[in-house]
Amino acid sequence: MIPKVGDYLEVSVFDLTLQGIGIARWHKKVIFVPGLLPGEVGIVRITHSNAEACIAIALQSLHQSNLRQKPICVLSRDCGGCAIQSITGTGQVSWKQHHVTEVMRRVGKLNTTLLPIITTEDLFQYRNKALVPLERSRNGCLRAGFYQFSSHNIVDMNQCPLLDPRIDNLIEPIKADLEASSWPIYTHGLNNSGLRHLCIKVGVKTGEILITLIASKSELVGISNLAQHWMQRWPEVVGVCLNIQPNPNNIIIGKNTRIIAGRPWIIECFCNLNLYITPETFFQVNTIQAERIVNLLTSTLNASKGSKILDAYCGIGTLSLPLAAAGAQVLGLELQQRSVIHAQLNAQLNSIASARFKHMDVSQGLSINLPGCDALILDPPRKGLQPSTLKQVMGIPSLKIAYLSCNPSTLARDLRLLTSDTQMKLNFIQPIDFFPQTTHVECLAILSST
């Protein structure tokens, strides 16, 4: 039986989508219900229906979950940044543990037991970076905020509870200064040029702040004066930059960055090392949880004098350098040349000679450099590993592999292929809660070959 648009049904929600939408079944038909949580029962009205699934709106609650809480952010229902803020911290952790377990079973065909998720005390104010879309509305007002669920509509905001308060305190005054300027700002459907994003990064341990405006062109009259004003108003701001991204596509950060005032980097103290962080380079947004990952890797991979570790997708050396500082000989591979340069600068900054970095494709680099290594770190993008990379890894004897993933589905897919090699054993999977209030979860899988 297929529900029709306009039908009223009583449904029980048993799970969530990655967008935080409740999932229910009615006569084996999947029904998506925004606003209902697992364990809740409600009366819903069908708004969309097809052969695959239905979408409904909740009209009446018949049973409420004891994990439900009142969100602290008034924008949580609209803003796409926090999908599960209405669930308690304990409930969020429980759902993430269940979600990863189910993905490993369903996608990876793995029956391994997950270790308990590594939680965090900081359920809010943990993000060391804000990347805020900007838009001038058709009536001329500036909107700055994150996108509404499944849309490109900006939910206007002045504060965000996930941001480090040193970033959060700057959003509203910077927004006011930008609105008062005469600069062109992106307007959906009318103007694709001008300012598109505001990026603010903070060194959690050092307190240094870097402000970057992202625009389609560099002609912003008076930008130097405004940058100087910001640095005088906020002494913790060490630099203001302008990043040029002229192409109207989904790539947010362009290749060219101009220094407007101060310097184009902040220093972050990470695992007792100093790291350069620039507008273009990637750094984990949850500094404290990232340090816990490094500590786990150091002990699991026996990073000590004499060990040889290959770090694929090494970025700016976030994992490589602490492992090298612990005594290991580390070679990092990275396709983005700018990140390789920054990794080398970070090694020099910390006087670490036992870490080297190469600009090359990971698959090619593995074939040349993997033989003779004791351990391999894989930290690929969300899409996971390429088939050519998987082939390079399989069949290498006496190798320990640490696979760090931000996407449980692609991790499960790749682990299924890796463990199809009878020489490869999956030792454990460790979930880590990097992003409270969201459905995102990081996982570290440790494998070893005989």
C-alpha positions in Angstrom: 0.0 0.0 0.0 1.4 3.4 -1.1 0.4 6.4 1.0 -1.1 9.2 -1.0 -0.4 13.0 -0.7 -2.8 14.3 2.0 -3.1 11.0 3.9 -2.8 11.2 7.7 -0.9 8.3 9.3 0.4 7.3 12.7 4.1 6.4 12.4 7.0 5.4 14.7 10.5 6.8 13.9 13.4 4.3 14.3 16.4 6.1 12.8 17.7 9.4 11.3 19.1 10.4 8.0 22.5 12.2 7.9 20.4 15.4 7.6 18.8 14.6 11.0 15.4 13.7 9.4 13.4 11.0 11.1 12.9 7.7 9.3 9.7 5.7 9.8 8.0 2.8 8.0 4.4 2.3 7.2 3.5 -1.1 5.7 7.2 -1.4 4.6 7.1 2.0 3.0 9.8 4.4 4.1 8.6 7.8 5.3 10.8 10.7 6.1 9.5 13.0 8.8 11.5 16.1 9.7 11.3 17.0 13.4 10.7 13.5 14.8 13.4 11.6 16.7 14.1 7.8 17.0 11.6 6.3 19.4 9.0 9.0 18.9 5.5 8.3 17.6 3.4 10.9 15.9 0.5 11.7 13.5 1.9 12.9 10.2 0.5 14.2 6.9 2.0 13.0 3.6 3.3 15.9 1.5 5.2 14.0 -1.2 4.9 10.4 -2.4 6.5 8.2 -5.0 7.3 4.5 -5.5 10.5 4.7 -3.4 9.6 6.8 -0.3 7.3 9.5 1.2 7.9 12.8 2.9 5.6 13.9 5.7 5.2 16.7 8.2 4.6 16.0 11.9 1.2 17.2 13.1 0.9 15.7 16.6 3.2 14.0 19.0 1.9 10.8 20.6 5.1 9.7 22.3 8.2 11.9 22.9 11.7 10.5 23.3 13.4 11.0 26.6 16.5 12.0 24.6 14.8 15.1 23.3 16.0 18.4 24.6 15.3 22.1 23.8 18.0 23.4 21.4 20.0 26.3 22.7 20.0 28.0 19.2 16.8 29.6 18.0 17.8 28.9 14.4 18.4 25.2 14.8 15.2 24.2 13.0 16.1 26.2 9.9 19.9 26.3 9.8 21.7 23.3 8.2 24.6 23.5 10.5 23.1 21.5 13.5 21.0 18.6 12.5 20.6 17.0 15.9 20.8 19.8 18.4 17.4 18.7 19.7 19.0 15.4 21.0 20.9 15.2 24.3 24.6 14.7 24.2 24.2 11.1 25.4 21.6 10.5 22.7 23.8 11.9 20.0 26.7 9.6 21.0 24.4 6.6 21.2 23.0 7.3 17.7 26.5 7.8 16.2 27.7 4.5 17.7 24.7 2.8 16.3 25.0 4.5 12.9 28.6 3.5 12.4 27.9 -0.1 13.5 25.0 -0.4 11.0 27.0 1.1 8.1 29.9 -1.3 8.8 27.4 -4.2 8.8 25.3 -3.1 5.8 28.0 -1.6 3.5 31.1 -3.3 4.6 29.6 -6.7 5.5 31.7 -6.4 8.7 30.6 -7.9 12.0 33.4 -6.3 14.0 32.7 -4.7 17.3 33.3 -1.0 17.4 35.2 0.5 20.3 33.2 3.0 22.4 33.2 6.3 20.7 35.7 8.9 21.9 33.5 11.7 23.2 34.3 15.3 24.0 33.5 17.6 26.9 33.0 20.5 24.5 29.5 20.0 23.0 29.5 23.6 21.9 32.1 26.3 21.0 34.5 23.8 19.6 35.0 25.0 16.0 38.2 26.8 15.3 37.0 28.0 11.9 34.0 29.7 10.5 33.3 29.8 6.8 30.2 32.0 6.4 28.4 32.5 3.1 27.4 36.1 2.3 24.5 37.4 0.2 22.8 40.7 -0.3 19.1 40.2 -0.5 17.0 41.8 -3.2 16.0 44.5 -0.7 19.6 45.4 -0.2 20.2 43.8 3.3 23.2 41.7 3.9 22.6 38.1 5.0 25.5 36.1 6.6 24.9 32.6 7.9 24.8 29.0 7.0 22.5 27.3 4.5 19.1 26.1 5.2 18.6 22.3 5.0 18.9 21.0 1.4 18.9 24.5 -0.1 21.1 27.5 -1.0 19.0 29.8 1.1 21.1 31.5 3.7 19.7 31.6 7.3 20.8 35.0 8.6 22.6 34.8 11.9 24.8 36.9 14.2 26.1 34.1 16.5 26.6 30.4 16.2 27.0 28.3 19.4 29.4 25.8 17.7 32.0 28.5 17.0 34.9 29.3 19.3 33.6 32.4 21.2 36.6 34.4 19.9 35.3 33.8 16.4 31.6 34.1 17.4 32.2 37.6 18.9 33.5 38.9 15.6 30.6 37.8 13.3 28.1 40.5 14.1 30.5 43.5 14.0 32.2 42.4 10.8 28.8 41.8 9.2 27.8 45.3 10.1 31.0 46.7 8.6 30.4 44.8 5.4 26.8 45.9 5.1 27.9 49.5 5.5 30.4 49.2 2.7 29.6 49.9 -0.9 31.2 46.7 -2.0 29.4 44.4 -4.4 28.1 41.3 -2.6 26.7 38.2 -4.3 22.9 38.3 -4.8 21.2 35.0 -5.8 19.9 35.2 -9.4 21.0 38.8 -9.9 24.7 39.3 -9.2 27.3 36.5 -9.2 30.3 38.9 -8.5 31.6 40.5 -5.3 32.0 39.1 -1.8 30.9 35.5 -1.4 32.2 34.3 2.0 33.8 35.4 5.3 36.4 33.0 6.7 37.7 33.4 10.3 40.2 31.0 11.9 41.5 31.0 15.5 44.4 29.3 17.1 42.7 27.6 20.0 45.9 27.4 22.1 47.4 30.7 20.9 44.4 32.9 20.5 45.6 34.3 17.2 42.9 35.2 14.6 43.0 35.4 10.9 40.2 37.1 8.9 39.8 36.3 5.2 37.3 37.8 2.8 36.5 35.7 -0.3 35.4 37.6 -3.4 35.2 37.2 -7.1 37.5 40.2 -7.7 40.0 42.3 -5.9 38.6 45.8 -6.5 37.2 46.6 -3.0 37.6 50.3 -2.4 38.7 51.0 1.2 39.5 47.5 2.1 43.0 48.4 3.5 41.4 51.0 5.9 38.8 48.5 7.1 41.5 45.9 7.7 43.6 48.3 9.7 40.5 49.2 11.7 39.8 45.6 12.5 43.3 44.9 13.7 43.3 48.0 15.9 39.9 47.1 17.3 40.8 43.5 18.0 44.5 43.0 18.9 44.1 39.3 18.7 43.6 39.6 14.9 47.1 39.1 13.4 46.1 39.4 9.7 43.4 40.3 7.2 43.5 38.7 3.7 41.5 38.8 0.5 41.1 35.5 -1.4 40.1 35.8 -5.0 37.8 33.1 -6.4 36.6 34.4 -9.8 34.8 31.2 -10.9 31.1 30.7 -10.1 31.4 27.1 -9.0 31.4 25.1 -5.7 35.0 25.7 -5.0 35.0 28.2 -2.2 38.7 29.1 -1.8 40.6 30.4 -4.8 44.2 30.0 -5.6 45.3 33.6 -5.1 45.3 35.3 -1.7 46.3 39.0 -1.0 47.6 40.2 2.3 45.6 43.3 3.2 47.1 43.9 6.7 49.3 42.0 9.1 50.4 38.5 8.1 48.6 35.7 6.1 48.9 33.0 8.8 48.2 32.2 12.4 50.3 29.9 14.7 48.5 27.1 16.4 50.1 25.0 19.2 49.2 21.4 18.3 50.5 18.4 20.2 53.3 20.6 21.6 54.3 21.8 18.1 53.8 25.1 16.4 51.9 25.0 13.0 51.3 27.6 10.4 47.6 27.8 9.5 46.8 29.9 6.4 43.5 30.8 4.6 44.0 28.0 2.0 45.2 25.1 4.1 43.1 22.4 5.7 43.3 21.9 9.5 40.9 19.9 11.6 38.2 22.2 13.0 38.1 20.5 16.4 41.7 20.9 17.8 41.2 19.0 21.0 39.8 15.9 19.3 42.4 16.0 16.6 45.1 15.9 19.3 43.4 12.8 20.8 43.6 11.1 17.4 47.3 11.9 17.2 47.9 10.4 20.7 46.0 7.3 19.6 48.1 7.0 16.4 51.4 7.5 18.3 50.7 4.5 20.6 49.0 2.3 18.1 51.6 2.6 15.4 54.5 2.5 17.9 55.9 5.7 16.6 59.3 5.6 18.1 62.9 5.7 17.1 63.6 3.4 14.1 60.0 3.0 12.9 59.2 4.1 9.4 55.7 5.6 8.6 54.2 6.7 5.3 51.5 9.3 5.7 49.3 9.5 2.6 47.2 12.6 2.1 49.4 14.3 4.7 48.2 17.9 4.2 50.2 20.4 6.2 51.8 17.7 8.4 49.1 17.6 11.1 49.7 13.9 11.7 53.2 13.5 10.3 55.0 16.0 12.4 53.8 14.8 15.9 54.7 11.2 14.9 58.1 12.4 13.7 58.6 14.3 17.0 57.9 11.0 18.8 60.9 9.5 17.0 59.5 7.9 13.8 60.9 8.5 10.3 57.9 9.9 8.4 57.3 10.5 4.7 54.3 12.5 3.8 52.6 12.3 0.4 50.2 15.1 -0.8 48.8 16.1 -4.2 48.2 19.7 -3.2 51.6 21.5 -3.7 50.6 24.4 -1.4 50.0 22.0 1.5 53.4 20.3 0.9 55.1 23.7 1.1 53.3 24.5 4.3 54.2 21.0 5.7 57.8 21.6 5.0 57.7 25.1 6.6 56.0 23.5 9.7 58.8 20.9 9.9 61.4 23.7 9.7 59.5 25.8 12.3 59.8 22.9 14.8 63.3 21.8 13.8 62.1 18.3 12.8 64.4 16.6 10.4 62.9 13.2 10.5 59.8 14.2 8.5 60.0 14.6 4.7 57.2 15.6 2.3 56.7 14.9 -1.4 54.3 16.5 -3.9 52.9 13.5 -5.7 49.8 11.4 -6.4 49.2 9.0 -3.5 48.8 5.9 -5.7 52.0 6.6 -7.5 53.8 7.5 -4.3 52.7 4.3 -2.6 54.2 2.1 -5.3 57.5 3.8 -4.9 57.7 4.5 -1.2 55.6 1.9 0.7 57.9 -1.1 0.6 60.0 -1.1 3.7 57.6 0.9 5.8 56.3 -0.4 9.1 53.0 1.6 9.0 50.8 3.5 6.6 48.4 6.3 7.4 45.5 6.8 5.0 43.4 10.0 5.5 41.6 10.4 2.2 38.8 12.8 1.3 35.1 11.9 1.8 35.0 9.8 -1.4 37.5 7.4 0.1 40.3 5.5 -1.7 40.7 5.1 -5.4 40.8 1.4 -6.6 44.4 1.9 -7.7 45.4 3.0 -4.2 43.6 0.0 -2.7 45.6 -2.3 -5.0 48.9 -0.7 -3.9 48.1 -1.4 -0.2 46.9 -5.0 -0.5 49.5 -7.7 -0.5 52.2 -5.7 1.4 53.5 -8.0 4.3 54.1 -7.0 7.9 52.3 -3.6 7.5 50.1 -1.8 10.0 47.5 0.5 8.4 45.7 3.4 10.1 42.7 4.5 8.0 41.2 7.8 9.2 37.9 8.6 7.6 35.2 11.3 7.8 32.7 9.2 5.9 31.7 5.8 7.5 30.1 4.6 4.2 33.2 4.9 2.1 35.3 3.6 4.9 33.1 0.5 5.1 33.3 0.0 1.4 37.1 0.2 1.4 37.5 -2.0 4.5 35.4 -4.7 2.8 37.9 -4.7 -0.1 41.0 -4.5 2.1 39.8 -7.4 4.3 39.0 -9.5 1.3 42.8 -10.1 1.2 43.3 -13.1 3.6 46.6 -11.6 4.7 44.8 -8.4 6.0 43.2 -8.3 9.5 40.9 -5.6 10.8 42.1 -5.0 14.4 39.5 -2.4 15.5 37.4 0.6 14.5 37.4 3.6 16.8 34.7 6.3 16.2 35.5 9.8 17.4 32.9 12.5 18.0 34.5 15.5 16.2 31.3 17.4 15.5 28.7 17.4 18.4 25.2 18.7 17.4 25.8 17.2 13.9 25.5 13.7 12.4 29.1 13.7 11.3 31.5 11.2 12.9 35.1 10.4 12.3 36.4 6.8 12.4 39.9 5.4 12.8 40.3 1.8 11.5 43.5 -0.1 12.4 44.5 -3.1 10.2 47.5 -5.3 10.0 48.9 -7.7 7.4 50.8 -10.8 8.0 
